[in-house]
């Protein structure tokens, strides 16, 4: 019997629903939390138990002491942070441990060391994992940055040491822009992450963004679940992810996956994590960072390997060994994930919060939808705009493209603007269909935002609704 019997899910939205489903299969009682804005959210309806954490729309999910008190009062013996919010907060992991609650993730010490990008770079260098050339530590001032930039060569990136999510990053193409951006990045780092620490790296222009999913337990077992390609991104935010990468040779795949395992062993990592790399156009891999949590795009890895990553997280947190050795893990076919956001691509991706008047998920072979919406659901304006993830799987690349196109046309989200038509435009672009692209793809194709939501029956539905309203005198 699993030592974890009752789990607090310290998150919301589709990831909370995803964890609830894993709990249901494992016989674990799921406990949800919600703010007033989320009172009617799907994760509240799906969980075995649900508790209010008050009216504070954002601060409620960030209040670690309130969450731990709920866990204790509800009799939970473990807490899963999902991603975002407190998932990479070492203080939350430490607070859970201090109150006798298993934290589903790595230790506070590992989260702290990997969250510090300078410390992470140093650990990787010591382990022999290639890193991007740059400063050896944090920069005291811009005068310290200038000679390093001259040595590694422009362009360079200024980065917040404790940053993440694409924030606290500026590209500098010459000494003047480096001087201009230094204080800006330091200010952004202070506001977003509470730290003035920044460092410098050589900018790898338009690389491929390759990340490797790893699992590790407390018994010394570390495995990889192959890689994902996250090169399709806008302003450092991922839009579409693919597993495995259609751009790697088998030799490159073996190298980067082994490097990820080496990185995890070097920091004595436990639980699920992701080691992220940049692949330069000359074929060189460079360690970028390690995400010490579950990733948004984990379902595509599950689709190609058959491994339930959330269930493995729970087993590892309970002190059990991984169910799989490296030789047990094989990959089959390709999978692709589309982040369905409530945003208007034609209006600079302005959030489009409101009521979902109709929703239906696609189906058929190889299709999975992880969502947090339903017909009649009011998307609150306080949180991330992602409302669903569409995951498609097929045996080969060409079938995956055809299946993804069909699924994107099948899914129905009405009442708000979504990124569905934008995904269709990307999917059907000739360059994307070759499977060869880099992080500059979105920037090179601004015309893809000029899309219109094509719904064959939408106008007909509007006409019928208007006619019925007129008939009934409404």
C-alpha positions as CSV (number, residue, x, y, z in Angstrom):
1,X,0.0,0.0,0.0
2,X,1.3,3.5,-0.9
3,X,2.3,5.5,2.2
4,X,0.5,8.5,0.8
5,X,-3.2,8.3,1.5
6,X,-4.4,11.9,1.2
7,X,-2.9,14.5,-1.1
8,X,-3.3,18.3,-1.0
9,X,-3.1,19.8,-4.5
10,X,-1.6,23.2,-4.0
11,X,-2.6,24.5,-7.4
12,X,-5.6,25.1,-9.7
13,X,-6.7,24.7,-13.3
14,X,-5.9,21.9,-15.6
15,X,-2.8,20.7,-13.7
16,X,-4.9,20.2,-10.5
17,X,-7.4,18.2,-12.5
18,X,-4.5,16.1,-14.0
19,X,-3.2,15.3,-10.5
20,X,-6.7,14.5,-9.2
21,X,-7.0,11.9,-12.0
22,X,-3.7,10.3,-11.0
23,X,-4.9,10.1,-7.4
24,X,-8.1,8.4,-8.4
25,X,-6.2,5.6,-10.1
26,X,-3.9,5.2,-7.1
27,X,-6.5,5.1,-4.4
28,X,-5.3,8.5,-3.0
29,X,-7.9,10.9,-1.6
30,X,-7.5,14.2,-3.4
31,X,-7.9,17.6,-1.6
32,X,-8.4,20.7,-3.6
33,X,-8.1,24.4,-2.5
34,X,-9.8,27.3,-4.1
35,X,-10.2,31.1,-3.9
36,X,-13.5,32.8,-4.3
37,X,-12.8,33.3,-8.0
38,X,-12.4,29.6,-8.4
39,X,-15.4,28.4,-6.4
40,X,-17.0,26.9,-9.5
41,X,-13.7,25.7,-11.1
42,X,-13.4,22.1,-12.5
43,X,-10.7,21.0,-10.1
44,X,-13.1,21.9,-7.2
45,X,-15.8,19.7,-8.7
46,X,-13.5,16.8,-9.4
47,X,-11.6,16.5,-6.1
48,X,-12.7,14.3,-3.3
49,X,-12.6,17.2,-0.9
50,X,-12.2,21.0,-1.5
51,X,-11.5,23.8,0.9
52,X,-11.7,27.6,0.5
53,X,-8.5,29.6,1.0
54,X,-10.4,32.9,1.0
55,X,-11.1,35.9,-1.3
56,X,-7.5,36.7,-2.2
57,X,-7.5,35.8,-5.9
58,X,-3.8,35.3,-6.4
59,X,-2.3,35.5,-2.9
60,X,-4.4,32.6,-1.7
61,X,-2.5,30.2,-3.9
62,X,0.8,31.8,-2.8
63,X,0.1,31.7,0.9
64,X,2.2,28.6,1.9
65,X,1.3,28.8,5.5
66,X,-2.5,28.8,4.8
67,X,-2.1,25.9,2.4
68,X,-0.1,23.8,4.9
69,X,-2.7,24.6,7.6
70,X,-5.4,23.3,5.2
71,X,-3.4,20.2,4.6
72,X,-2.9,19.5,8.3
73,X,-6.6,20.2,9.1
74,X,-7.7,17.9,6.3
75,X,-5.4,15.1,7.4
76,X,-3.2,15.2,4.3
77,X,0.1,13.4,4.4
78,X,1.5,14.9,1.2
79,X,1.3,18.0,-1.0
80,X,1.7,18.3,-4.8
81,X,2.5,21.9,-6.0
82,X,1.8,21.2,-9.7
83,X,3.7,23.9,-11.7
84,X,3.8,27.6,-11.3
85,X,2.8,29.2,-7.9
86,X,4.9,27.5,-5.3
87,X,6.3,24.6,-7.3
88,X,9.9,25.9,-7.3
89,X,9.8,27.7,-4.0
90,X,12.3,26.0,-1.6
91,X,10.6,27.6,1.4
92,X,7.4,25.8,0.6
93,X,9.2,22.5,0.3
94,X,11.0,23.1,3.6
95,X,7.8,24.2,5.3
96,X,6.0,21.0,4.2
97,X,8.9,18.9,5.6
98,X,8.8,20.8,8.9
99,X,5.1,20.1,9.4
100,X,5.5,16.4,8.5
101,X,4.0,16.7,5.0
102,X,5.7,14.9,2.1
103,X,6.5,17.5,-0.6
104,X,6.0,15.9,-4.1
105,X,9.2,17.2,-5.6
106,X,12.9,17.5,-4.9
107,X,14.3,18.7,-1.6
108,X,14.4,22.4,-0.6
109,X,18.2,22.4,-1.0
110,X,18.1,21.1,-4.6
111,X,15.3,23.5,-5.6
112,X,17.4,26.4,-4.1
113,X,20.6,25.4,-5.8
114,X,18.9,24.8,-9.2
115,X,16.9,28.0,-8.9
116,X,20.1,29.9,-8.6
117,X,21.3,29.9,-12.2
118,X,24.8,30.8,-11.3
119,X,25.0,27.9,-8.8
120,X,23.4,25.6,-11.4
121,X,26.0,26.6,-14.0
122,X,28.8,25.9,-11.5
123,X,27.4,22.5,-10.7
124,X,27.1,21.6,-14.4
125,X,30.6,22.7,-15.1
126,X,31.9,20.5,-12.3
127,X,29.9,17.6,-13.7
128,X,31.3,18.1,-17.2
129,X,27.9,19.1,-18.7
130,X,28.5,21.8,-21.4
131,X,27.3,25.3,-20.5
132,X,27.0,28.5,-22.4
133,X,30.1,30.7,-22.1
134,X,29.6,33.6,-19.7
135,X,30.3,35.1,-16.3
136,X,31.7,32.9,-13.6
137,X,29.3,34.4,-11.1
138,X,27.0,37.4,-10.4
139,X,27.9,40.7,-11.8
140,X,28.7,43.6,-9.4
141,X,28.0,46.3,-12.0
142,X,28.0,47.0,-15.7
143,X,31.8,47.7,-15.7
144,X,32.3,44.1,-14.6
145,X,30.1,42.9,-17.4
146,X,31.7,44.7,-20.3
147,X,35.1,42.9,-20.5
148,X,33.3,39.5,-20.2
149,X,31.0,40.4,-23.1
150,X,34.0,41.4,-25.1
151,X,35.6,38.1,-24.4
152,X,32.7,35.8,-25.2
153,X,31.5,38.0,-28.1
154,X,28.3,39.9,-28.8
155,X,25.4,39.4,-28.8
156,X,25.1,38.5,-25.1
157,X,22.2,37.9,-22.7
158,X,21.8,39.5,-19.3
159,X,19.7,37.2,-17.0
160,X,18.3,37.4,-13.6
161,X,20.1,34.7,-11.5
162,X,16.8,33.6,-9.8
163,X,14.7,34.2,-12.9
164,X,12.4,32.0,-14.9
165,X,9.4,32.1,-17.2
166,X,11.1,34.3,-19.7
167,X,11.3,37.3,-17.3
168,X,14.4,39.2,-16.3
169,X,16.2,38.5,-19.7
170,X,17.6,41.1,-22.1
171,X,19.5,40.7,-25.4
172,X,22.5,43.0,-25.8
173,X,24.1,43.5,-29.2
174,X,26.9,45.9,-28.3
175,X,28.4,47.7,-25.3
176,X,25.9,50.6,-25.6
177,X,22.9,48.2,-25.3
178,X,24.6,46.3,-22.5
179,X,25.0,49.6,-20.5
180,X,21.4,50.5,-21.3
181,X,19.9,47.2,-20.2
182,X,21.9,46.4,-17.2
183,X,19.9,48.5,-14.7
184,X,16.7,47.4,-16.4
185,X,17.4,43.7,-15.9
186,X,18.5,44.4,-12.3
187,X,15.2,46.3,-11.7
188,X,13.1,43.5,-13.3
189,X,14.9,40.9,-11.2
190,X,14.2,42.8,-8.0
191,X,10.6,43.3,-8.8
192,X,9.9,39.7,-10.1
193,X,12.2,37.6,-8.0
194,X,13.2,39.7,-5.0
195,X,16.9,39.6,-5.9
196,X,19.3,42.1,-7.6
197,X,21.6,39.3,-8.8
198,X,22.2,39.0,-12.5
199,X,24.7,37.3,-14.7
200,X,25.8,37.3,-18.4
201,X,25.9,34.6,-21.0
202,X,26.8,34.6,-24.7
203,X,23.5,34.7,-26.7
204,X,23.0,31.6,-28.8
205,X,21.0,33.2,-31.6
206,X,17.9,31.3,-32.7
207,X,18.9,27.9,-31.2
208,X,16.7,24.8,-30.9
209,X,15.3,24.5,-27.4
210,X,15.6,20.9,-26.3
211,X,14.6,19.6,-22.9
212,X,15.0,16.1,-21.4
213,X,12.5,14.7,-18.9
214,X,14.2,12.8,-16.1
215,X,12.9,10.7,-13.1
216,X,15.0,10.0,-10.1
217,X,14.3,8.3,-6.7
218,X,15.9,8.1,-3.3
219,X,17.4,4.6,-4.1
220,X,20.0,6.0,-6.6
221,X,18.0,5.3,-9.8
222,X,18.0,8.0,-12.5
223,X,16.3,7.6,-15.8
224,X,15.5,9.8,-18.8
225,X,12.2,9.7,-20.7
226,X,13.8,11.1,-23.9
227,X,13.5,14.7,-25.1
228,X,11.0,17.3,-26.1
229,X,11.4,20.1,-28.7
230,X,10.2,23.4,-27.4
231,X,11.5,25.7,-30.1
232,X,8.1,27.1,-31.1
233,X,7.8,29.9,-28.6
234,X,6.8,33.5,-28.4
235,X,8.7,35.9,-26.1
236,X,10.3,32.9,-24.4
237,X,6.9,31.4,-23.7
238,X,6.3,27.9,-25.2
239,X,3.4,27.5,-27.6
240,X,3.8,24.0,-29.2
241,X,5.9,21.2,-27.9
242,X,6.9,17.9,-29.6
243,X,8.3,14.6,-28.4
244,X,10.7,13.4,-29.5
245,X,12.4,16.2,-31.4
246,X,12.1,15.7,-35.1
247,X,15.3,17.6,-35.5
248,X,17.8,15.3,-33.7
249,X,19.9,12.5,-34.9
250,X,20.1,9.4,-32.8
251,X,23.7,10.3,-31.8
252,X,22.5,13.8,-30.6
253,X,19.6,12.2,-28.8
254,X,21.9,9.8,-26.9
255,X,24.3,12.6,-26.0
256,X,21.7,15.1,-24.6
257,X,19.8,12.4,-22.7
258,X,22.9,11.1,-21.1
259,X,23.9,14.7,-20.2
260,X,20.6,15.2,-18.5
261,X,21.1,12.1,-16.4
262,X,24.6,13.2,-15.5
263,X,23.2,16.6,-14.5
264,X,20.5,15.0,-12.2
265,X,23.1,12.7,-10.6
266,X,25.5,15.6,-10.0
267,X,22.9,17.5,-7.8
268,X,21.5,14.3,-6.2
269,X,18.1,15.0,-7.7
270,X,15.0,13.2,-6.7
271,X,11.5,13.2,-8.3
272,X,10.5,14.4,-11.7
273,X,12.6,17.2,-13.3
274,X,13.5,18.7,-16.7
275,X,17.0,19.6,-17.9
276,X,16.8,22.2,-20.6
277,X,19.4,22.7,-23.3
278,X,20.1,25.0,-26.2
279,X,21.2,23.4,-29.5
280,X,23.3,25.7,-31.6
281,X,23.2,25.6,-35.4
282,X,26.7,24.1,-35.3
283,X,25.4,21.1,-33.4
284,X,26.7,22.1,-30.0
285,X,24.5,21.5,-26.9
286,X,24.6,23.9,-23.9
287,X,22.9,23.4,-20.5
288,X,20.4,26.3,-19.9
289,X,18.6,25.4,-16.7
290,X,16.9,22.7,-14.7
291,X,13.2,22.9,-13.9
292,X,12.7,21.3,-10.5
293,X,9.0,20.4,-11.1
294,X,6.5,18.9,-13.4
295,X,6.4,20.6,-16.8
296,X,3.3,21.9,-18.6
297,X,4.3,19.7,-21.6
298,X,4.8,16.5,-19.7
299,X,1.8,14.7,-21.4
300,X,3.6,14.4,-24.7
301,X,6.4,12.4,-23.0
302,X,3.7,10.2,-21.4
303,X,2.2,9.6,-24.8
304,X,5.4,8.4,-26.4
305,X,6.7,6.3,-23.4
306,X,3.5,5.1,-21.7
307,X,4.9,6.3,-18.3
308,X,2.5,8.2,-16.0
309,X,4.9,10.9,-14.7
310,X,2.6,12.1,-12.0
311,X,2.1,8.7,-10.5
312,X,5.9,8.2,-10.5
313,X,6.2,11.5,-8.7
314,X,3.9,10.3,-6.0
315,X,5.7,7.0,-5.7
316,X,9.1,8.7,-5.4
317,X,7.7,11.1,-2.8
318,X,6.5,8.1,-0.8
319,X,10.0,6.7,-0.7
320,X,9.4,3.9,-3.3
321,X,11.8,3.1,-6.1
322,X,11.0,3.9,-9.7
323,X,9.0,1.2,-11.5
324,X,11.2,1.5,-14.6
325,X,14.8,1.1,-15.3
326,X,16.4,2.8,-18.3
327,X,16.3,-0.3,-20.5
328,X,12.5,-0.6,-19.8
329,X,11.7,2.8,-21.3
330,X,11.2,2.9,-25.0
331,X,9.6,5.5,-27.2
332,X,6.9,5.0,-29.8
333,X,5.8,7.5,-32.5
334,X,5.5,11.3,-32.1
335,X,3.4,13.5,-29.9
336,X,2.6,17.2,-30.0
337,X,1.0,19.5,-27.5
338,X,-0.9,22.8,-28.2
339,X,-1.4,25.2,-25.4
340,X,-5.0,26.5,-25.9
341,X,-5.0,30.0,-24.4
342,X,-7.9,32.4,-24.0
343,X,-6.1,35.1,-26.0
344,X,-6.7,37.0,-29.2
345,X,-3.8,36.4,-31.6
346,X,-5.0,39.2,-33.9
347,X,-4.9,41.7,-31.0
348,X,-1.3,41.1,-29.7
349,X,-2.5,38.1,-27.8
350,X,-4.7,40.2,-25.5
351,X,-6.3,37.9,-22.8
352,X,-9.9,37.0,-23.6
353,X,-11.5,36.1,-20.3
354,X,-15.2,35.5,-20.0
355,X,-17.9,32.8,-20.1
356,X,-17.5,29.6,-22.2
357,X,-20.8,29.4,-24.0
358,X,-20.0,26.1,-25.6
359,X,-17.2,23.6,-25.2
360,X,-16.5,20.2,-26.6
361,X,-13.2,18.3,-26.7
362,X,-11.9,16.4,-29.7
363,X,-11.7,12.6,-29.8
364,X,-10.5,9.8,-31.9
365,X,-7.3,7.8,-32.0
366,X,-4.3,9.4,-30.4
367,X,-6.0,12.4,-28.9
368,X,-5.9,13.6,-25.3
369,X,-7.2,16.8,-23.8
370,X,-6.2,18.1,-20.4
371,X,-8.4,21.0,-19.6
372,X,-10.1,23.0,-16.8
373,X,-13.1,24.4,-18.7
374,X,-16.6,23.4,-19.4
375,X,-19.7,24.8,-21.0
376,X,-20.9,27.7,-18.8
377,X,-17.6,28.1,-17.0
378,X,-16.5,31.7,-16.4
379,X,-12.7,32.1,-17.0
380,X,-11.5,34.4,-14.2
381,X,-9.2,37.3,-15.2
382,X,-6.8,36.8,-12.3
383,X,-4.8,33.8,-13.6
384,X,-2.9,32.4,-16.5
385,X,-4.9,32.4,-19.8
386,X,-4.3,28.7,-20.6
387,X,-7.6,26.9,-20.4
388,X,-6.7,23.5,-22.1
389,X,-3.9,21.5,-23.6
390,X,-4.5,19.5,-26.8
391,X,-2.2,16.5,-27.0
392,X,-1.9,14.5,-30.2
393,X,0.0,11.2,-30.9
394,X,0.7,9.2,-34.1
395,X,3.2,6.6,-35.2
396,X,5.0,8.9,-37.7
397,X,5.5,12.6,-38.3
398,X,3.2,12.9,-41.3
399,X,0.3,11.2,-39.6
400,X,0.9,13.4,-36.5
401,X,0.5,16.5,-38.7
402,X,-2.7,15.2,-40.2
403,X,-4.1,14.1,-36.9
404,X,-3.2,17.4,-35.2
405,X,-4.9,19.4,-37.9
406,X,-8.1,17.3,-37.5
407,X,-8.1,17.6,-33.8
408,X,-7.6,21.4,-33.8
409,X,-10.6,21.7,-36.2
410,X,-12.6,19.3,-33.9
411,X,-12.1,21.1,-30.7
412,X,-14.8,23.7,-29.9
413,X,-14.3,26.6,-27.4
414,X,-16.9,29.3,-27.9
415,X,-17.6,32.6,-26.0
416,X,-13.9,33.7,-25.9
417,X,-11.1,34.2,-28.3
418,X,-8.5,31.4,-28.3
419,X,-5.2,30.6,-29.9
420,X,-6.7,27.6,-31.8
421,X,-6.6,29.3,-35.3
422,X,-3.1,30.5,-34.6
423,X,-2.0,26.9,-33.9
424,X,-3.6,25.8,-37.1
425,X,-1.7,28.5,-39.0
426,X,1.6,27.4,-37.5
427,X,0.8,23.7,-38.1
428,X,0.2,24.3,-41.8
429,X,3.1,26.5,-42.4
430,X,5.5,24.7,-44.9
431,X,8.6,25.2,-42.8
432,X,7.0,23.8,-39.6
433,X,5.8,20.8,-41.5
434,X,9.4,19.9,-42.4
435,X,10.1,19.5,-38.7
436,X,13.1,21.8,-39.0
437,X,12.8,25.1,-37.1
438,X,14.3,27.1,-34.3
439,X,13.3,29.6,-31.6
440,X,13.3,32.4,-34.3
441,X,10.4,30.8,-36.2
442,X,7.6,32.8,-34.6
443,X,9.4,36.1,-34.9
444,X,10.2,35.4,-38.5
445,X,6.5,34.9,-39.3
446,X,4.4,37.7,-37.9
447,X,1.8,37.1,-40.6
448,X,0.7,34.0,-38.8
449,X,-1.2,36.2,-36.3
450,X,-3.5,37.4,-39.0
451,X,-5.9,34.5,-38.7
452,X,-9.6,34.2,-38.3
453,X,-11.5,31.6,-36.3
454,X,-13.1,29.5,-38.9
455,X,-16.1,27.7,-37.5
456,X,-18.4,26.4,-40.3
457,X,-21.5,26.3,-38.2
458,X,-20.9,29.4,-36.1
459,X,-22.7,31.9,-38.2
460,X,-25.6,29.5,-38.7
461,X,-25.9,29.1,-35.0
462,X,-26.0,32.9,-34.5
463,X,-28.7,33.3,-37.1
464,X,-30.8,30.5,-35.5
465,X,-30.4,32.0,-32.0
466,X,-31.4,35.4,-33.3
467,X,-34.5,33.9,-35.0
468,X,-35.5,32.0,-31.9
469,X,-35.1,35.2,-29.8
470,X,-37.2,37.2,-32.2
471,X,-39.9,34.4,-32.3
472,X,-40.2,34.4,-28.5
473,X,-40.1,38.2,-28.3
474,X,-36.9,38.3,-26.3
